[in-house]
Amino acid sequence: MDMIYAEHPNAESFLAAARPALERRESANGLMLGIGLRLVSQPLTYGSQPYMATVESAAGLRIAALMTPPYKLQLYVEDSGDLAGLQPLADALLRGNWPVPGVMATEVVAGAFGSIWCPKTGTRCRVTMRQGVYELRRVVHPQYPAGECRAATIEDIELIRQWARGFHQDCFGDDRAEQSMRGAEEAAKSGDLFLWVDGVPRSMAAKRRPTPHGQAVSHVYTPPSERRKGYATAVVARVSQRILDDGKEFCTLYTNLANPTSNSIYQKIGYQRVAEVVDVDFTTPQV
């Protein structure tokens, strides 16, 4: 079956081709869809020219790919039993000299892309994280700790930047936290970042990446000295309820599957796993 590769000059063109497929499982595809929608109005919001491509056949869309360098390539595949479209995608990325630091996709898709990419580039594949994608449609309210949930203010910005750095290091294990810090700052300034306050701020969570019917909860962070006191559960429950009260049908969030504590917390307040993805780094062997 012939595959037709198309590289899209803007997010409108990309979404015209990919959006119907992404919306069929909006929760599972919310990261790509939410970023694509944001790129419509802010094409350079992630600091670089984004890469957006699709591969189609006579049967319709087979693959959608989105990357905002220096971040990883995200891949959506319509049918994991039909991965032929990965070859023309990889060839086009090589022709365009696109830097691909890694890939984020289901394990089957990430492995298949890596088996094409690594021999061509002399790199190795390394799985750095397995993530669960969760969806909530009704909050199961926990027993809340002392305190209250409030929107962050400009006076909280320095604390938020510190906590966003901690969030990034906890999630990704590196110091390249500028995007996380900037994202948390933007959320605070737009009224989308919330703190659980018991005398002083104890935990935070933000509303991010709205899609047509849902919105993600992100930047969930509690400093180590305040953990295991119910603050993260409380702020995530309140922020999730705000999203639903604002008219969205569901909330989503990503978790590190290696962290049983956070996965358990989210399930107790109503989140259910709808997908799993892996983060894969492409690394150059040391000589």
Beta strands, then each sheet from edge to edge (+ up, - down):
strand 1: 4-7
strand 2: 51-57
strand 3: 60-67
strand 4: 73-77
strand 5: 102-105
strand 6: 124-136
strand 7: 148-151
strand 8: 193-197
strand 9: 201-208
strand 10: 214-221
strand 11: 250-256
strand 12: 272-283
sheet 1: 1+ 2- 3+ 4- 5- 12+ 6- 11+ 10+ 9- 8+ 7-
end
